[in-house]
């Protein structure tokens, strides 16, 4: 009889080892979450800068039109 089944390595499976593996997976997940939060914070800062640039641009256009009105009405 030919036994062609794969041979798997034996491993220890105890509650302590399962807990250690779970802790490692949890740490990896929290590290990935921290990285994502850092990226999200960076993107929000960029968006805030763009928003303020837009607000200042609109204010500058309004002020320019007001000044243009004063210059046009001046004798």
HTML snippet that shows the backbone in 3Dmol.js (N, CA, C, O; Angstrom):
<script src="https://3Dmol.org/build/3Dmol-min.js"></script>
<div id="view" style="width:600px;height:400px;position:relative"></div>
<script>
const pdb = `
ATOM      1  N   UNK A   1       0.841  -1.180   0.000  1.00  0.00           N
ATOM      2  CA  UNK A   1       0.000   0.000   0.000  1.00  0.00           C
ATOM      3  C   UNK A   1       0.888   1.245   0.000  1.00  0.00           C
ATOM      4  O   UNK A   1       1.754   1.408   0.859  1.00  0.00           O
ATOM      5  N   UNK A   2       0.652   2.124  -0.990  1.00  0.00           N
ATOM      6  CA  UNK A   2       1.467   3.330  -1.157  1.00  0.00           C
ATOM      7  C   UNK A   2       0.814   4.474  -0.396  1.00  0.00           C
ATOM      8  O   UNK A   2      -0.333   4.825  -0.672  1.00  0.00           O
ATOM      9  N   UNK A   3       1.520   5.050   0.544  1.00  0.00           N
ATOM     10  CA  UNK A   3       0.971   6.148   1.345  1.00  0.00           C
ATOM     11  C   UNK A   3       1.496   7.463   0.770  1.00  0.00           C
ATOM     12  O   UNK A   3       2.634   7.844   1.046  1.00  0.00           O
ATOM     13  N   UNK A   4       0.668   8.173  -0.038  1.00  0.00           N
ATOM     14  CA  UNK A   4       1.105   9.414  -0.686  1.00  0.00           C
ATOM     15  C   UNK A   4       0.497  10.643  -0.029  1.00  0.00           C
ATOM     16  O   UNK A   4       0.515  11.734  -0.600  1.00  0.00           O
ATOM     17  N   UNK A   5      -0.031  10.469   1.149  1.00  0.00           N
ATOM     18  CA  UNK A   5      -0.591  11.634   1.849  1.00  0.00           C
ATOM     19  C   UNK A   5       0.536  12.563   2.300  1.00  0.00           C
ATOM     20  O   UNK A   5       1.617  12.098   2.660  1.00  0.00           O
ATOM     21  N   UNK A   6       0.286  13.868   2.281  1.00  0.00           N
ATOM     22  CA  UNK A   6       1.344  14.785   2.722  1.00  0.00           C
ATOM     23  C   UNK A   6       1.603  14.636   4.217  1.00  0.00           C
ATOM     24  O   UNK A   6       0.707  14.305   4.995  1.00  0.00           O
ATOM     25  N   UNK A   7       2.817  14.882   4.584  1.00  0.00           N
ATOM     26  CA  UNK A   7       3.211  14.806   5.985  1.00  0.00           C
ATOM     27  C   UNK A   7       3.222  16.228   6.538  1.00  0.00           C
ATOM     28  O   UNK A   7       3.948  17.090   6.044  1.00  0.00           O
ATOM     29  N   UNK A   8       2.425  16.457   7.547  1.00  0.00           N
ATOM     30  CA  UNK A   8       2.352  17.783   8.164  1.00  0.00           C
ATOM     31  C   UNK A   8       3.247  17.821   9.392  1.00  0.00           C
ATOM     32  O   UNK A   8       3.460  16.819  10.075  1.00  0.00           O
ATOM     33  N   UNK A   9       3.764  19.019   9.643  1.00  0.00           N
ATOM     34  CA  UNK A   9       4.566  19.184  10.843  1.00  0.00           C
ATOM     35  C   UNK A   9       3.639  19.190  12.048  1.00  0.00           C
ATOM     36  O   UNK A   9       2.535  19.734  12.003  1.00  0.00           O
ATOM     37  N   UNK A  10       4.099  18.588  13.103  1.00  0.00           N
ATOM     38  CA  UNK A  10       3.290  18.619  14.318  1.00  0.00           C
ATOM     39  C   UNK A  10       3.506  19.973  14.997  1.00  0.00           C
ATOM     40  O   UNK A  10       4.572  20.578  14.890  1.00  0.00           O
ATOM     41  N   UNK A  11       2.503  20.413  15.672  1.00  0.00           N
ATOM     42  CA  UNK A  11       2.622  21.685  16.377  1.00  0.00           C
ATOM     43  C   UNK A  11       1.922  21.560  17.713  1.00  0.00           C
ATOM     44  O   UNK A  11       1.018  20.745  17.898  1.00  0.00           O
ATOM     45  N   UNK A  12       2.363  22.383  18.627  1.00  0.00           N
ATOM     46  CA  UNK A  12       1.766  22.358  19.949  1.00  0.00           C
ATOM     47  C   UNK A  12       0.531  23.247  19.934  1.00  0.00           C
ATOM     48  O   UNK A  12       0.560  24.361  19.412  1.00  0.00           O
ATOM     49  N   UNK A  13      -0.524  22.756  20.498  1.00  0.00           N
ATOM     50  CA  UNK A  13      -1.754  23.530  20.549  1.00  0.00           C
ATOM     51  C   UNK A  13      -2.244  23.520  21.989  1.00  0.00           C
ATOM     52  O   UNK A  13      -2.904  22.583  22.438  1.00  0.00           O
ATOM     53  N   UNK A  14      -1.914  24.553  22.674  1.00  0.00           N
ATOM     54  CA  UNK A  14      -2.316  24.669  24.067  1.00  0.00           C
ATOM     55  C   UNK A  14      -2.994  26.016  24.231  1.00  0.00           C
ATOM     56  O   UNK A  14      -2.776  26.915  23.419  1.00  0.00           O
ATOM     57  N   UNK A  15      -3.807  26.176  25.254  1.00  0.00           N
ATOM     58  CA  UNK A  15      -4.489  27.469  25.447  1.00  0.00           C
ATOM     59  C   UNK A  15      -3.521  28.649  25.508  1.00  0.00           C
ATOM     60  O   UNK A  15      -3.837  29.736  25.025  1.00  0.00           O
ATOM     61  N   UNK A  16      -2.347  28.440  26.098  1.00  0.00           N
ATOM     62  CA  UNK A  16      -1.365  29.519  26.171  1.00  0.00           C
ATOM     63  C   UNK A  16      -0.853  29.921  24.807  1.00  0.00           C
ATOM     64  O   UNK A  16      -0.670  31.106  24.531  1.00  0.00           O
ATOM     65  N   UNK A  17      -0.621  28.935  23.949  1.00  0.00           N
ATOM     66  CA  UNK A  17      -0.132  29.229  22.601  1.00  0.00           C
ATOM     67  C   UNK A  17      -1.210  29.900  21.769  1.00  0.00           C
ATOM     68  O   UNK A  17      -0.916  30.795  20.976  1.00  0.00           O
ATOM     69  N   UNK A  18      -2.457  29.475  21.942  1.00  0.00           N
ATOM     70  CA  UNK A  18      -3.552  30.108  21.212  1.00  0.00           C
ATOM     71  C   UNK A  18      -3.697  31.558  21.651  1.00  0.00           C
ATOM     72  O   UNK A  18      -3.936  32.435  20.822  1.00  0.00           O
ATOM     73  N   UNK A  19      -3.557  31.816  22.939  1.00  0.00           N
ATOM     74  CA  UNK A  19      -3.652  33.176  23.459  1.00  0.00           C
ATOM     75  C   UNK A  19      -2.514  34.028  22.908  1.00  0.00           C
ATOM     76  O   UNK A  19      -2.724  35.180  22.530  1.00  0.00           O
ATOM     77  N   UNK A  20      -1.318  33.466  22.864  1.00  0.00           N
ATOM     78  CA  UNK A  20      -0.173  34.210  22.325  1.00  0.00           C
ATOM     79  C   UNK A  20      -0.390  34.544  20.848  1.00  0.00           C
ATOM     80  O   UNK A  20      -0.093  35.655  20.410  1.00  0.00           O
ATOM     81  N   UNK A  21      -0.901  33.591  20.092  1.00  0.00           N
ATOM     82  CA  UNK A  21      -1.173  33.842  18.677  1.00  0.00           C
ATOM     83  C   UNK A  21      -2.248  34.910  18.521  1.00  0.00           C
ATOM     84  O   UNK A  21      -2.149  35.773  17.649  1.00  0.00           O
ATOM     85  N   UNK A  22      -3.263  34.853  19.358  1.00  0.00           N
ATOM     86  CA  UNK A  22      -4.328  35.862  19.301  1.00  0.00           C
ATOM     87  C   UNK A  22      -3.789  37.243  19.640  1.00  0.00           C
ATOM     88  O   UNK A  22      -4.175  38.232  19.017  1.00  0.00           O
ATOM     89  N   UNK A  23      -2.905  37.314  20.618  1.00  0.00           N
ATOM     90  CA  UNK A  23      -2.308  38.602  20.987  1.00  0.00           C
ATOM     91  C   UNK A  23      -1.476  39.163  19.836  1.00  0.00           C
ATOM     92  O   UNK A  23      -1.503  40.367  19.582  1.00  0.00           O
ATOM     93  N   UNK A  24      -0.737  38.299  19.137  1.00  0.00           N
ATOM     94  CA  UNK A  24       0.061  38.771  18.002  1.00  0.00           C
ATOM     95  C   UNK A  24      -0.828  39.285  16.878  1.00  0.00           C
ATOM     96  O   UNK A  24      -0.542  40.317  16.271  1.00  0.00           O
ATOM     97  N   UNK A  25      -1.915  38.554  16.604  1.00  0.00           N
ATOM     98  CA  UNK A  25      -2.843  38.994  15.557  1.00  0.00           C
ATOM     99  C   UNK A  25      -3.500  40.311  15.963  1.00  0.00           C
ATOM    100  O   UNK A  25      -3.655  41.208  15.134  1.00  0.00           O
ATOM    101  N   UNK A  26      -3.883  40.430  17.221  1.00  0.00           N
ATOM    102  CA  UNK A  26      -4.500  41.675  17.696  1.00  0.00           C
ATOM    103  C   UNK A  26      -3.536  42.842  17.574  1.00  0.00           C
ATOM    104  O   UNK A  26      -3.925  43.941  17.178  1.00  0.00           O
ATOM    105  N   UNK A  27      -2.260  42.596  17.920  1.00  0.00           N
ATOM    106  CA  UNK A  27      -1.267  43.668  17.809  1.00  0.00           C
ATOM    107  C   UNK A  27      -1.109  44.110  16.353  1.00  0.00           C
ATOM    108  O   UNK A  27      -1.024  45.305  16.070  1.00  0.00           O
ATOM    109  N   UNK A  28      -1.070  43.140  15.430  1.00  0.00           N
ATOM    110  CA  UNK A  28      -0.965  43.491  14.014  1.00  0.00           C
ATOM    111  C   UNK A  28      -2.179  44.289  13.556  1.00  0.00           C
ATOM    112  O   UNK A  28      -2.044  45.242  12.789  1.00  0.00           O
ATOM    113  N   UNK A  29      -3.351  43.908  14.018  1.00  0.00           N
ATOM    114  CA  UNK A  29      -4.564  44.630  13.627  1.00  0.00           C
ATOM    115  C   UNK A  29      -4.560  46.049  14.183  1.00  0.00           C
ATOM    116  O   UNK A  29      -4.942  46.987  13.483  1.00  0.00           O
ATOM    117  N   UNK A  30      -4.131  46.219  15.436  1.00  0.00           N
ATOM    118  CA  UNK A  30      -4.082  47.562  16.011  1.00  0.00           C
ATOM    119  C   UNK A  30      -3.025  48.426  15.325  1.00  0.00           C
ATOM    120  O   UNK A  30      -3.233  49.622  15.123  1.00  0.00           O
ATOM    121  N   UNK A  31      -1.895  47.822  14.970  1.00  0.00           N
ATOM    122  CA  UNK A  31      -0.871  48.575  14.241  1.00  0.00           C
ATOM    123  C   UNK A  31      -1.397  49.026  12.884  1.00  0.00           C
ATOM    124  O   UNK A  31      -1.162  50.162  12.470  1.00  0.00           O
ATOM    125  N   UNK A  32      -2.108  48.141  12.192  1.00  0.00           N
ATOM    126  CA  UNK A  32      -2.681  48.512  10.895  1.00  0.00           C
ATOM    127  C   UNK A  32      -3.736  49.601  11.066  1.00  0.00           C
ATOM    128  O   UNK A  32      -3.831  50.511  10.242  1.00  0.00           O
ATOM    129  N   UNK A  33      -4.519  49.511  12.123  1.00  0.00           N
ATOM    130  CA  UNK A  33      -5.526  50.540  12.390  1.00  0.00           C
ATOM    131  C   UNK A  33      -4.868  51.882  12.676  1.00  0.00           C
ATOM    132  O   UNK A  33      -5.339  52.919  12.211  1.00  0.00           O
ATOM    133  N   UNK A  34      -3.776  51.863  13.441  1.00  0.00           N
ATOM    134  CA  UNK A  34      -3.047  53.103  13.713  1.00  0.00           C
ATOM    135  C   UNK A  34      -2.495  53.727  12.453  1.00  0.00           C
ATOM    136  O   UNK A  34      -2.534  54.947  12.288  1.00  0.00           O
ATOM    137  N   UNK A  35      -1.983  52.899  11.565  1.00  0.00           N
ATOM    138  CA  UNK A  35      -1.461  53.396  10.288  1.00  0.00           C
ATOM    139  C   UNK A  35      -2.573  54.021   9.458  1.00  0.00           C
ATOM    140  O   UNK A  35      -2.393  55.084   8.864  1.00  0.00           O
ATOM    141  N   UNK A  36      -3.718  53.359   9.420  1.00  0.00           N
ATOM    142  CA  UNK A  36      -4.853  53.903   8.666  1.00  0.00           C
ATOM    143  C   UNK A  36      -5.324  55.223   9.265  1.00  0.00           C
ATOM    144  O   UNK A  36      -5.647  56.159   8.533  1.00  0.00           O
ATOM    145  N   UNK A  37      -5.363  55.301  10.589  1.00  0.00           N
ATOM    146  CA  UNK A  37      -5.788  56.550  11.226  1.00  0.00           C
ATOM    147  C   UNK A  37      -4.806  57.677  10.930  1.00  0.00           C
ATOM    148  O   UNK A  37      -5.222  58.815  10.714  1.00  0.00           O
ATOM    149  N   UNK A  38      -3.518  57.381  10.918  1.00  0.00           N
ATOM    150  CA  UNK A  38      -2.521  58.400  10.577  1.00  0.00           C
ATOM    151  C   UNK A  38      -2.724  58.903   9.155  1.00  0.00           C
ATOM    152  O   UNK A  38      -2.666  60.106   8.900  1.00  0.00           O
ATOM    153  N   UNK A  39      -2.966  57.964   8.217  1.00  0.00           N
ATOM    154  CA  UNK A  39      -3.214  58.373   6.828  1.00  0.00           C
ATOM    155  C   UNK A  39      -4.480  59.205   6.720  1.00  0.00           C
ATOM    156  O   UNK A  39      -4.518  60.191   5.985  1.00  0.00           O
ATOM    157  N   UNK A  40      -5.513  58.811   7.445  1.00  0.00           N
ATOM    158  CA  UNK A  40      -6.769  59.551   7.410  1.00  0.00           C
ATOM    159  C   UNK A  40      -6.591  60.954   7.980  1.00  0.00           C
ATOM    160  O   UNK A  40      -7.146  61.917   7.452  1.00  0.00           O
ATOM    161  N   UNK A  41      -5.824  61.066   9.049  1.00  0.00           N
ATOM    162  CA  UNK A  41      -5.557  62.376   9.638  1.00  0.00           C
ATOM    163  C   UNK A  41      -4.799  63.271   8.658  1.00  0.00           C
ATOM    164  O   UNK A  41      -5.101  64.459   8.546  1.00  0.00           O
ATOM    165  N   UNK A  42      -3.823  62.713   7.952  1.00  0.00           N
ATOM    166  CA  UNK A  42      -3.074  63.475   6.956  1.00  0.00           C
ATOM    167  C   UNK A  42      -3.985  63.959   5.840  1.00  0.00           C
ATOM    168  O   UNK A  42      -3.900  65.109   5.409  1.00  0.00           O
ATOM    169  N   UNK A  43      -4.866  63.064   5.371  1.00  0.00           N
ATOM    170  CA  UNK A  43      -5.794  63.454   4.311  1.00  0.00           C
ATOM    171  C   UNK A  43      -6.757  64.545   4.784  1.00  0.00           C
ATOM    172  O   UNK A  43      -7.093  65.449   4.019  1.00  0.00           O
ATOM    173  N   UNK A  44      -7.199  64.463   6.030  1.00  0.00           N
ATOM    174  CA  UNK A  44      -8.100  65.490   6.558  1.00  0.00           C
ATOM    175  C   UNK A  44      -7.395  66.839   6.673  1.00  0.00           C
ATOM    176  O   UNK A  44      -8.002  67.878   6.413  1.00  0.00           O
ATOM    177  N   UNK A  45      -6.123  66.833   7.059  1.00  0.00           N
ATOM    178  CA  UNK A  45      -5.369  68.084   7.133  1.00  0.00           C
ATOM    179  C   UNK A  45      -5.235  68.710   5.750  1.00  0.00           C
ATOM    180  O   UNK A  45      -5.378  69.923   5.599  1.00  0.00           O
ATOM    181  N   UNK A  46      -4.962  67.887   4.741  1.00  0.00           N
ATOM    182  CA  UNK A  46      -4.859  68.404   3.368  1.00  0.00           C
ATOM    183  C   UNK A  46      -6.196  68.977   2.914  1.00  0.00           C
ATOM    184  O   UNK A  46      -6.242  70.038   2.291  1.00  0.00           O
ATOM    185  N   UNK A  47      -7.279  68.278   3.225  1.00  0.00           N
ATOM    186  CA  UNK A  47      -8.607  68.755   2.850  1.00  0.00           C
ATOM    187  C   UNK A  47      -8.926  70.072   3.549  1.00  0.00           C
ATOM    188  O   UNK A  47      -9.513  70.969   2.945  1.00  0.00           O
ATOM    189  N   UNK A  48      -8.542  70.192   4.812  1.00  0.00           N
ATOM    190  CA  UNK A  48      -8.782  71.431   5.550  1.00  0.00           C
ATOM    191  C   UNK A  48      -8.005  72.588   4.918  1.00  0.00           C
ATOM    192  O   UNK A  48      -8.529  73.693   4.786  1.00  0.00           O
ATOM    193  N   UNK A  49      -6.746  72.327   4.526  1.00  0.00           N
ATOM    194  CA  UNK A  49      -5.965  73.375   3.864  1.00  0.00           C
ATOM    195  C   UNK A  49      -6.626  73.822   2.571  1.00  0.00           C
ATOM    196  O   UNK A  49      -6.701  75.018   2.287  1.00  0.00           O
ATOM    197  N   UNK A  50      -7.104  72.869   1.793  1.00  0.00           N
ATOM    198  CA  UNK A  50      -7.773  73.210   0.532  1.00  0.00           C
ATOM    199  C   UNK A  50      -9.046  74.005   0.795  1.00  0.00           C
ATOM    200  O   UNK A  50      -9.350  74.951   0.068  1.00  0.00           O
ATOM    201  N   UNK A  51      -9.780  73.630   1.819  1.00  0.00           N
ATOM    202  CA  UNK A  51     -11.006  74.359   2.153  1.00  0.00           C
ATOM    203  C   UNK A  51     -10.701  75.803   2.514  1.00  0.00           C
ATOM    204  O   UNK A  51     -11.378  76.719   2.047  1.00  0.00           O
ATOM    205  N   UNK A  52      -9.673  76.012   3.354  1.00  0.00           N
ATOM    206  CA  UNK A  52      -9.330  77.375   3.730  1.00  0.00           C
ATOM    207  C   UNK A  52      -8.820  78.173   2.530  1.00  0.00           C
ATOM    208  O   UNK A  52      -9.115  79.363   2.415  1.00  0.00           O
ATOM    209  N   UNK A  53      -8.067  77.544   1.643  1.00  0.00           N
ATOM    210  CA  UNK A  53      -7.621  78.249   0.441  1.00  0.00           C
ATOM    211  C   UNK A  53      -8.816  78.674  -0.408  1.00  0.00           C
ATOM    212  O   UNK A  53      -8.817  79.761  -0.985  1.00  0.00           O
ATOM    213  N   UNK A  54      -9.828  77.817  -0.483  1.00  0.00           N
ATOM    214  CA  UNK A  54     -11.036  78.163  -1.236  1.00  0.00           C
ATOM    215  C   UNK A  54     -11.760  79.326  -0.582  1.00  0.00           C
ATOM    216  O   UNK A  54     -12.202  80.246  -1.269  1.00  0.00           O
ATOM    217  N   UNK A  55     -11.885  79.296   0.738  1.00  0.00           N
ATOM    218  CA  UNK A  55     -12.562  80.383   1.458  1.00  0.00           C
ATOM    219  C   UNK A  55     -11.817  81.699   1.248  1.00  0.00           C
ATOM    220  O   UNK A  55     -12.435  82.724   0.961  1.00  0.00           O
ATOM    221  N   UNK A  56     -10.487  81.674   1.391  1.00  0.00           N
ATOM    222  CA  UNK A  56      -9.708  82.894   1.186  1.00  0.00           C
ATOM    223  C   UNK A  56      -9.787  83.368  -0.258  1.00  0.00           C
ATOM    224  O   UNK A  56      -9.803  84.575  -0.503  1.00  0.00           O
ATOM    225  N   UNK A  57      -9.837  82.457  -1.215  1.00  0.00           N
ATOM    226  CA  UNK A  57      -9.963  82.834  -2.625  1.00  0.00           C
ATOM    227  C   UNK A  57     -11.284  83.527  -2.900  1.00  0.00           C
ATOM    228  O   UNK A  57     -11.325  84.541  -3.597  1.00  0.00           O
ATOM    229  N   UNK A  58     -12.369  82.984  -2.353  1.00  0.00           N
ATOM    230  CA  UNK A  58     -13.687  83.609  -2.546  1.00  0.00           C
ATOM    231  C   UNK A  58     -13.714  84.989  -1.890  1.00  0.00           C
ATOM    232  O   UNK A  58     -14.232  85.943  -2.470  1.00  0.00           O
ATOM    233  N   UNK A  59     -13.159  85.096  -0.683  1.00  0.00           N
ATOM    234  CA  UNK A  59     -13.115  86.400  -0.001  1.00  0.00           C
ATOM    235  C   UNK A  59     -12.286  87.397  -0.811  1.00  0.00           C
ATOM    236  O   UNK A  59     -12.652  88.568  -0.905  1.00  0.00           O
ATOM    237  N   UNK A  60     -11.184  86.950  -1.392  1.00  0.00           N
ATOM    238  CA  UNK A  60     -10.340  87.845  -2.194  1.00  0.00           C
ATOM    239  C   UNK A  60     -11.079  88.321  -3.440  1.00  0.00           C
ATOM    240  O   UNK A  60     -10.957  89.486  -3.818  1.00  0.00           O
ATOM    241  N   UNK A  61     -11.840  87.444  -4.082  1.00  0.00           N
ATOM    242  CA  UNK A  61     -12.602  87.846  -5.268  1.00  0.00           C
ATOM    243  C   UNK A  61     -13.663  88.863  -4.890  1.00  0.00           C
ATOM    244  O   UNK A  61     -13.859  89.843  -5.609  1.00  0.00           O
ATOM    245  N   UNK A  62     -14.352  88.651  -3.774  1.00  0.00           N
ATOM    246  CA  UNK A  62     -15.386  89.606  -3.334  1.00  0.00           C
ATOM    247  C   UNK A  62     -14.755  90.958  -3.021  1.00  0.00           C
ATOM    248  O   UNK A  62     -15.275  91.996  -3.431  1.00  0.00           O
ATOM    249  N   UNK A  63     -13.642  90.952  -2.299  1.00  0.00           N
ATOM    250  CA  UNK A  63     -12.968  92.212  -1.977  1.00  0.00           C
ATOM    251  C   UNK A  63     -12.461  92.909  -3.235  1.00  0.00           C
ATOM    252  O   UNK A  63     -12.521  94.135  -3.327  1.00  0.00           O
ATOM    253  N   UNK A  64     -11.969  92.150  -4.196  1.00  0.00           N
ATOM    254  CA  UNK A  64     -11.486  92.749  -5.451  1.00  0.00           C
ATOM    255  C   UNK A  64     -12.636  93.409  -6.199  1.00  0.00           C
ATOM    256  O   UNK A  64     -12.473  94.497  -6.752  1.00  0.00           O
ATOM    257  N   UNK A  65     -13.800  92.760  -6.221  1.00  0.00           N
ATOM    258  CA  UNK A  65     -14.943  93.359  -6.899  1.00  0.00           C
ATOM    259  C   UNK A  65     -15.425  94.613  -6.175  1.00  0.00           C
ATOM    260  O   UNK A  65     -15.827  95.580  -6.822  1.00  0.00           O
ATOM    261  N   UNK A  66     -15.390  94.611  -4.854  1.00  0.00           N
ATOM    262  CA  UNK A  66     -15.778  95.806  -4.096  1.00  0.00           C
ATOM    263  C   UNK A  66     -14.802  96.939  -4.384  1.00  0.00           C
ATOM    264  O   UNK A  66     -15.217  98.077  -4.603  1.00  0.00           O
ATOM    265  N   UNK A  67     -13.503  96.632  -4.385  1.00  0.00           N
ATOM    266  CA  UNK A  67     -12.507  97.664  -4.676  1.00  0.00           C
ATOM    267  C   UNK A  67     -12.652  98.170  -6.108  1.00  0.00           C
ATOM    268  O   UNK A  67     -12.479  99.362  -6.362  1.00  0.00           O
ATOM    269  N   UNK A  68     -12.964  97.284  -7.039  1.00  0.00           N
ATOM    270  CA  UNK A  68     -13.153  97.677  -8.426  1.00  0.00           C
ATOM    271  C   UNK A  68     -14.364  98.611  -8.527  1.00  0.00           C
ATOM    272  O   UNK A  68     -14.345  99.561  -9.310  1.00  0.00           O
ATOM    273  N   UNK A  69     -15.401  98.353  -7.753  1.00  0.00           N
ATOM    274  CA  UNK A  69     -16.555  99.237  -7.734  1.00  0.00           C
ATOM    275  C   UNK A  69     -16.210 100.620  -7.200  1.00  0.00           C
ATOM    276  O   UNK A  69     -16.686 101.630  -7.717  1.00  0.00           O
ATOM    277  N   UNK A  70     -15.373 100.662  -6.156  1.00  0.00           N
ATOM    278  CA  UNK A  70     -14.961 101.957  -5.615  1.00  0.00           C
ATOM    279  C   UNK A  70     -14.105 102.719  -6.616  1.00  0.00           C
ATOM    280  O   UNK A  70     -14.257 103.933  -6.758  1.00  0.00           O
ATOM    281  N   UNK A  71     -13.213 102.033  -7.307  1.00  0.00           N
ATOM    282  CA  UNK A  71     -12.338 102.684  -8.272  1.00  0.00           C
ATOM    283  C   UNK A  71     -13.165 103.197  -9.450  1.00  0.00           C
ATOM    284  O   UNK A  71     -12.889 104.279  -9.968  1.00  0.00           O
ATOM    285  N   UNK A  72     -14.159 102.450  -9.874  1.00  0.00           N
ATOM    286  CA  UNK A  72     -14.979 102.841 -11.018  1.00  0.00           C
ATOM    287  C   UNK A  72     -15.867 104.041 -10.657  1.00  0.00           C
ATOM    288  O   UNK A  72     -16.164 104.862 -11.524  1.00  0.00           O
ATOM    289  N   UNK A  73     -16.289 104.152  -9.409  1.00  0.00           N
ATOM    290  CA  UNK A  73     -17.170 105.245  -9.017  1.00  0.00           C
ATOM    291  C   UNK A  73     -16.390 106.500  -8.607  1.00  0.00           C
ATOM    292  O   UNK A  73     -16.990 107.566  -8.463  1.00  0.00           O
ATOM    293  N   UNK A  74     -15.111 106.404  -8.423  1.00  0.00           N
ATOM    294  CA  UNK A  74     -14.304 107.546  -8.024  1.00  0.00           C
ATOM    295  C   UNK A  74     -14.145 108.503  -9.216  1.00  0.00           C
ATOM    296  O   UNK A  74     -14.030 108.064 -10.361  1.00  0.00           O
ATOM    297  N   UNK A  75     -14.139 109.791  -8.937  1.00  0.00           N
ATOM    298  CA  UNK A  75     -14.013 110.772 -10.037  1.00  0.00           C
ATOM    299  C   UNK A  75     -12.656 110.798 -10.663  1.00  0.00           C
ATOM    300  O   UNK A  75     -12.419 111.571 -11.591  1.00  0.00           O
TER     301      UNK A  75
END
`;
const viewer = $3Dmol.createViewer("view");
viewer.addModel(pdb, "pdb");
viewer.setStyle({}, {cartoon: {color: "spectrum"}});
viewer.zoomTo();
viewer.render();
</script>
